[in-house]
Amino acid sequence: MSLRPSGLCPALLLASILAGPASALADGLGVGAASVDITPPVGTPMAGYYAERLSKGVHDPLFAKAIVLEVGGKKAALVALDLISTPMAMVEAARREVEKATGIDGRDVMISATHAHTGPVLQAGGARSHAFGGDNPLALAYGEALPAKIAEGVRLADRALRPAKVAVGHGQESAISFNRRFHMVDGTVGWNPGKKNPKILKAAGTIDPDVAVVYFESVDKDPTPLVTYVNHAVHLDNVGGMEFSADMPATIADLLGRFKGREMVTLYTSGCCGDINHIDVRWAEPQKGHENASRMGVILAAEVLKTWPRLKVESPGALRVKSSKVKLPLAKITPEDVETARAVLDRLDGKSKPPAFLEQVRAFKVLDVEARRGEPIEVEVQVVALGDSIAWVSLPGEIFVELGLAIKQDSPFPHTIIAELANGAIGYIPSRRAYAQGNYEVISARCAEGSGEILVDAAVKLLKEMHKEATSPPAE
């Protein structure tokens, strides 16, 4: 089956889409992309839920996908992993390996996770990963080998560098993402309250329908598609089960590959979707498993393809990377909370009556906060900017959508793309408004109220500084 438009010469189609006055070759943009299989051995514990589950197979492989950008000798790398998260220790180790393999400064590497719930447990040093398989020998061996595999993806992308041009555009898709927090008739805010629940009044938050598409192709006489970067804000928790799977991004990559060729890399990242998932509570039909992942992938790939004719070639300009370290306050706990949390987790011994779900959530949070002995959580916010048009922003957790929208609203870059769970993963980061509402994400959050807004301020400050640099006349 081919998804190429019938009756159109592919070369003429690409030329018509990407024709523009600026030559990327003259501007010095180089782009390379690569994919490396990072699927763990069967039997490795799986991430995503509050129970240990050992994988029994592979539905579709997991990948580390890398883009290397170069302008005027300056290089940066964008990496997306088909994994649940990016523990900071893993990011730091991968950056060191990238430096050794390529010479690219590790500070210029952005590593994000798609948040697939059908990948391996990653040992992040928290109570939950210890409880549910993070200390399994297969999980530990996987974590030790992962940084080198990420670096290999960046090395291959770096080796594949070639003169390229960049085009960018945005679609809008609101049929596959839904805010999962709801005002209920009893005055509370519910979380995932179930389909057709008569006690739902209305959604407690919004979504971000933006589908960001950044497309790179070579500037050869016969242009070659190199990589398509796709970003959208929806939780990747479709599949479940006991088989490894990349979830929805696998379908997107397959469909775009049919259109552009199998050699093109499709790199997907998750936007700010800490309070967004795929469940339409107004629709009675079940939404789960590979069927729903494929359905969502088809819809999102179709929106990317619909956006293709509107892609606009951008003059790349200089490549800049900046980051800042931010200290986030800890959630407040008491000695009594710690005592209760230990008692709750003692009931996970397989003999006692298991604790309720939210009891577990709170207990793991309390013990992680207590282990910090009052030390705030230091995280990184990073921006990779191409000229004065395109900026990629990293945020280190599951970020509520309104925080991402605030960054986009205040960013001076016309194309601001936010990858959550990037360069670190500290769990949920709700908006200030959500803390008073409570429920799952707030109960789980290790950081205190206002932390999300601190990240917004840090990101916007970087974006404004970098845009000013990009648009200021050179010093004489």
C-alpha positions in Angstrom: 0.0 0.0 0.0 1.4 3.4 -0.9 0.3 6.7 0.6 1.9 8.8 -2.1 -0.6 11.1 -3.8 -1.5 9.5 -7.1 -0.7 11.4 -10.3 2.0 13.5 -8.7 5.7 13.0 -9.3 7.3 12.8 -5.8 10.2 15.0 -6.8 7.9 17.7 -8.1 5.7 17.4 -5.0 8.7 17.9 -2.7 9.9 20.8 -4.8 6.6 22.5 -4.7 6.4 22.1 -1.0 9.9 23.2 -0.1 10.6 25.7 -2.8 12.0 28.9 -1.3 14.5 31.7 -1.8 17.0 30.5 0.8 19.5 27.8 0.1 20.3 25.7 3.1 23.6 24.7 1.5 24.6 28.4 1.4 23.3 28.9 4.9 25.4 26.0 6.1 22.8 23.8 7.7 23.8 20.2 8.0 21.4 17.4 9.2 21.8 13.8 10.0 19.4 11.3 11.5 19.5 7.7 12.7 17.6 5.1 14.7 19.0 2.4 17.0 17.0 -0.5 18.4 16.9 -0.3 22.2 14.4 -3.1 22.8 15.3 -5.0 26.1 15.5 -8.8 26.5 12.2 -10.5 27.1 11.8 -11.0 30.8 12.9 -7.5 31.7 10.4 -5.8 34.0 8.1 -3.3 32.4 7.4 0.3 33.5 4.2 2.3 33.7 2.1 1.0 36.5 2.0 0.2 40.2 2.8 -3.4 40.0 5.7 -5.5 38.8 5.2 -7.2 35.4 7.8 -9.1 33.5 7.7 -8.8 29.7 6.7 -11.8 27.7 7.4 -10.7 24.2 7.9 -7.8 21.7 5.0 -6.5 19.7 7.1 -3.8 18.0 10.7 -2.6 18.7 11.7 0.3 20.8 14.1 2.9 19.3 16.4 5.7 20.2 16.1 8.2 17.4 18.6 11.0 17.0 18.9 14.1 14.9 22.2 16.0 14.7 22.1 19.6 13.5 25.1 21.6 12.4 25.4 25.3 11.5 28.8 27.0 11.1 30.6 24.2 12.9 28.2 24.3 15.9 26.5 21.0 16.6 23.5 19.9 18.7 21.6 16.6 19.0 17.9 15.9 19.6 17.2 12.4 20.9 13.8 10.7 21.5 13.5 7.4 23.3 10.6 5.0 23.2 10.8 4.8 27.0 8.8 5.8 30.0 11.2 8.5 31.2 14.7 9.9 31.2 16.3 9.6 34.7 19.0 12.4 35.0 21.7 9.9 35.8 21.0 8.2 32.5 21.0 11.5 30.7 24.3 12.5 32.1 25.9 9.2 31.3 24.5 9.3 27.7 25.9 12.8 27.3 29.3 11.7 28.3 29.2 8.8 25.9 28.0 11.2 23.1 31.0 13.4 23.8 33.4 10.5 23.5 31.8 9.1 20.4 31.2 12.4 18.4 32.9 15.3 20.1 29.5 17.0 20.4 29.3 18.9 23.7 27.1 16.9 26.1 25.5 20.2 27.1 24.2 20.5 23.6 22.3 17.2 23.6 18.5 17.1 24.4 17.3 13.6 25.4 13.5 13.0 25.8 11.2 10.1 26.3 7.9 9.5 24.5 6.5 8.1 27.8 5.4 4.8 26.4 4.1 2.6 29.2 5.2 -0.6 27.4 9.0 -0.2 27.8 11.4 -1.3 30.6 11.6 -0.1 34.1 14.5 2.4 34.5 16.2 2.6 37.8 15.7 6.2 38.9 16.7 5.8 42.5 13.1 6.2 43.7 11.0 4.0 46.0 8.6 3.0 43.2 11.3 1.7 40.8 12.9 -0.3 43.7 9.5 -1.9 44.5 8.5 -2.8 41.0 11.5 -4.3 39.2 14.1 -1.6 39.0 16.6 -3.8 40.9 16.0 -6.8 38.6 19.4 -7.9 37.1 18.0 -7.6 33.6 16.7 -4.0 34.3 20.0 -3.0 35.8 22.0 -4.4 32.9 19.7 -2.6 30.5 20.2 0.7 32.2 23.9 0.2 32.2 24.0 -0.4 28.4 21.5 2.3 27.4 23.8 5.3 27.4 26.1 3.7 24.9 23.2 2.8 22.7 22.0 6.4 22.7 25.4 7.6 21.9 25.6 5.2 19.0 22.4 6.7 17.6 23.9 10.2 17.8 27.2 8.9 16.3 25.4 7.4 13.3 23.3 10.6 12.9 26.5 12.7 13.0 28.2 10.4 10.5 25.1 10.9 8.2 25.3 14.7 8.2 24.7 16.3 4.9 23.6 19.8 3.6 19.9 20.2 4.2 17.0 22.5 4.4 14.3 22.8 7.0 10.6 23.4 6.7 8.1 23.8 9.5 4.4 23.9 10.0 1.6 23.2 12.5 -1.5 21.1 12.3 -4.4 20.9 14.7 -5.8 17.7 16.1 -8.3 17.5 18.9 -9.9 14.0 18.3 -7.3 11.9 20.2 -6.5 13.9 23.3 -8.7 14.8 26.3 -8.1 16.4 29.6 -8.4 13.6 32.1 -9.4 15.7 35.1 -13.1 16.6 35.6 -15.2 18.7 37.8 -17.7 16.3 39.4 -21.2 16.9 40.7 -20.1 16.5 44.3 -17.7 19.5 44.0 -14.5 17.5 43.7 -12.1 17.2 40.8 -12.0 13.6 39.5 -9.2 11.8 37.7 -10.1 9.3 34.9 -13.7 9.0 36.3 -14.8 6.5 33.6 -16.7 6.6 30.4 -20.3 7.9 30.4 -20.0 8.7 34.1 -23.2 10.7 35.0 -21.4 12.5 37.8 -19.1 14.4 35.4 -19.9 18.1 35.1 -17.2 19.2 32.7 -13.4 19.0 32.0 -11.3 20.7 34.6 -8.7 21.7 32.0 -7.9 22.1 28.4 -5.8 20.3 25.8 -3.1 21.5 23.3 -4.2 20.5 19.8 -1.0 21.7 18.2 0.8 19.1 15.9 4.2 20.6 15.3 6.0 19.2 12.2 9.6 20.0 11.4 10.9 18.4 8.2 14.5 18.2 7.0 15.5 17.1 3.5 18.8 17.1 1.6 19.5 19.9 -0.9 20.7 17.5 -3.6 19.4 17.8 -7.2 17.1 14.9 -6.3 16.2 15.8 -2.6 16.2 13.0 -0.1 13.9 13.1 2.9 16.1 12.9 6.0 13.9 13.2 9.1 10.5 14.4 10.3 10.1 15.7 13.8 6.5 15.4 15.2 5.3 16.7 18.5 1.9 16.4 20.1 0.5 16.5 23.7 -1.1 13.2 24.6 -0.2 10.6 27.2 1.1 7.4 25.6 -0.8 4.8 27.7 -2.8 3.0 25.1 -1.4 -0.5 24.9 -0.8 -2.1 28.3 -0.2 -5.8 28.3 3.1 -7.7 28.7 4.8 -7.0 25.3 7.3 -4.3 24.6 5.8 -1.6 22.2 6.5 1.9 21.2 2.7 2.6 21.2 1.3 5.2 18.8 4.7 6.5 17.5 5.3 3.2 15.8 2.2 3.7 13.6 3.1 7.3 12.8 6.6 6.3 11.7 5.3 3.5 9.6 2.8 5.6 7.8 5.1 8.6 7.2 7.7 6.1 6.0 5.3 4.8 3.4 4.8 8.3 2.1 8.4 9.6 2.3 10.5 6.4 2.1 11.7 3.9 4.7 15.1 5.6 5.0 13.5 8.7 6.5 13.6 8.8 10.3 10.4 9.9 12.1 11.1 11.3 15.5 8.1 11.8 17.9 8.2 13.7 21.1 5.4 14.3 23.7 4.3 17.8 24.4 3.0 18.9 27.8 0.4 16.2 28.6 0.6 15.5 32.3 -3.2 15.9 32.6 -4.1 14.7 29.1 -4.8 11.2 27.8 -6.6 9.4 25.0 -9.9 8.6 26.8 -13.0 10.3 25.4 -15.5 9.9 28.3 -18.4 10.8 26.1 -17.8 7.7 23.9 -18.9 4.3 25.3 -16.6 2.2 23.2 -13.4 0.8 24.8 -10.2 2.6 24.0 -7.2 0.5 24.7 -4.6 -1.9 23.3 -2.8 -1.9 20.0 -6.0 -1.2 18.1 -6.4 2.2 19.7 -2.7 3.0 19.5 -2.9 2.3 15.7 -6.1 4.3 15.4 -4.5 7.3 17.1 -1.4 6.9 15.0 -3.4 6.9 11.8 -5.3 10.1 12.8 -2.1 11.9 13.9 -0.1 10.8 10.8 -3.0 12.0 8.7 -2.8 15.5 10.3 0.9 15.5 9.6 0.2 14.7 5.9 -2.5 17.3 5.7 0.0 19.8 7.1 2.7 19.0 4.5 1.5 21.4 1.8 1.6 24.2 4.4 5.2 23.6 5.5 7.3 26.7 5.1 11.0 26.7 4.4 12.9 28.6 7.1 16.3 30.2 6.7 18.1 28.3 9.5 20.3 31.0 10.9 22.7 30.3 13.8 22.4 27.2 16.0 22.3 28.0 19.7 21.9 26.0 22.8 21.4 27.3 26.3 20.2 25.7 29.6 19.6 26.8 33.1 19.5 24.8 36.4 16.4 25.4 38.5 15.8 24.4 42.0 12.2 23.3 42.8 10.8 23.2 46.3 9.8 19.9 47.8 6.2 18.9 48.5 5.4 19.3 52.2 5.4 16.2 54.3 5.4 15.4 58.0 7.1 12.7 60.2 3.6 11.2 60.5 3.3 11.0 56.7 6.6 9.1 56.6 5.5 6.6 59.3 2.2 6.1 57.4 3.9 5.6 54.1 6.2 2.9 55.4 3.3 1.1 56.8 1.4 1.3 53.5 4.3 -0.1 51.5 4.8 -2.9 54.1 1.4 -4.2 52.8 3.0 -4.9 49.4 4.5 -8.1 50.8 2.1 -10.3 48.9 0.5 -11.6 52.1 -1.3 -8.5 53.4 -4.4 -6.8 51.9 -2.9 -4.5 49.3 -3.2 -0.8 49.9 -5.6 1.3 47.8 -4.1 2.8 44.7 -3.9 6.4 45.9 -2.5 5.2 49.2 0.4 3.7 47.2 0.8 6.8 45.2 1.1 9.0 48.3 3.4 6.6 50.0 6.0 6.5 47.2 5.9 10.3 47.0 6.4 10.7 50.7 9.4 8.4 50.9 11.0 10.0 47.9 10.6 13.4 49.4 11.8 12.3 52.8 14.9 10.7 51.2 16.0 14.2 50.0 16.4 15.5 53.5 15.1 18.9 52.6 17.2 19.4 49.5 15.2 21.0 46.7 15.0 19.2 43.4 17.5 20.6 40.9 16.4 20.2 37.3 17.5 21.5 33.9 15.6 23.6 31.4 17.2 23.6 27.9 16.5 25.4 24.7 17.9 24.4 21.3 17.2 27.2 18.8 17.7 27.3 15.0 17.9 31.0 13.9 15.0 33.2 15.2 12.2 30.9 14.1 12.4 27.4 15.6 13.1 26.6 19.3 12.9 23.2 21.1 12.4 23.4 24.8 13.1 20.5 27.3 11.1 20.2 30.5 11.9 17.4 33.1 8.7 15.8 34.0 5.0 15.2 33.2 3.9 18.8 32.7 0.4 20.0 32.9 -0.8 21.4 29.6 -1.5 24.9 30.7 2.1 25.3 31.6 3.2 24.3 28.1 0.7 26.7 26.6 2.0 29.5 28.8 5.5 29.0 27.4 4.3 28.9 23.8 2.2 32.1 24.4 5.1 34.0 25.8 7.9 32.7 23.5 9.1 35.1 20.9 9.9 32.2 18.5 7.1 31.5 16.1 7.7 27.8 16.3 8.2 26.8 19.9 8.2 23.0 20.5 8.2 21.6 24.0 9.4 18.1 24.8 8.4 16.9 28.2 10.2 14.2 30.1 13.4 15.6 28.7 16.8 15.8 30.3 15.4 14.4 33.5 12.2 13.0 34.9 10.9 14.1 38.4 7.3 12.9 38.0 4.2 15.1 37.7 4.5 18.8 37.6 0.9 20.2 38.0 -0.1 23.8 37.5 -0.6 26.0 40.6 -4.4 25.9 40.0 -4.4 22.1 40.2 -2.8 21.8 43.6 -6.0 23.1 45.3 -8.0 20.6 43.3 -6.0 17.5 44.4 -6.3 14.0 43.1 -3.7 11.7 41.4 -1.2 13.9 39.8 -1.1 16.3 42.8 -0.9 13.5 45.3 2.0 12.0 43.2 4.0 15.3 42.7 7.3 15.4 44.5 7.6 19.1 43.9 5.6 21.8 45.7 2.9 24.1 44.4 4.4 26.8 42.1 7.1 24.5 40.7 5.5 24.4 37.3 5.4 28.2 37.1 9.1 28.3 38.0 9.9 26.2 35.0 7.7 28.4 32.8 9.6 31.5 33.9 13.0 29.8 33.3 12.0 28.6 29.8 10.6 31.9 28.7 13.7 33.7 30.0 15.9 31.5 27.9 13.7 31.8 24.9 13.7 35.6 25.1 17.5 35.8 25.6 18.1 33.5 22.6 15.7 35.3 20.3 17.3 38.6 21.1 20.7 37.2 20.3 19.3 35.8 17.0 17.8 39.1 15.9 20.4 41.5 17.2 22.9 42.9 14.6 26.4 41.5 14.9 28.8 43.6 17.0 31.2 45.6 14.9 
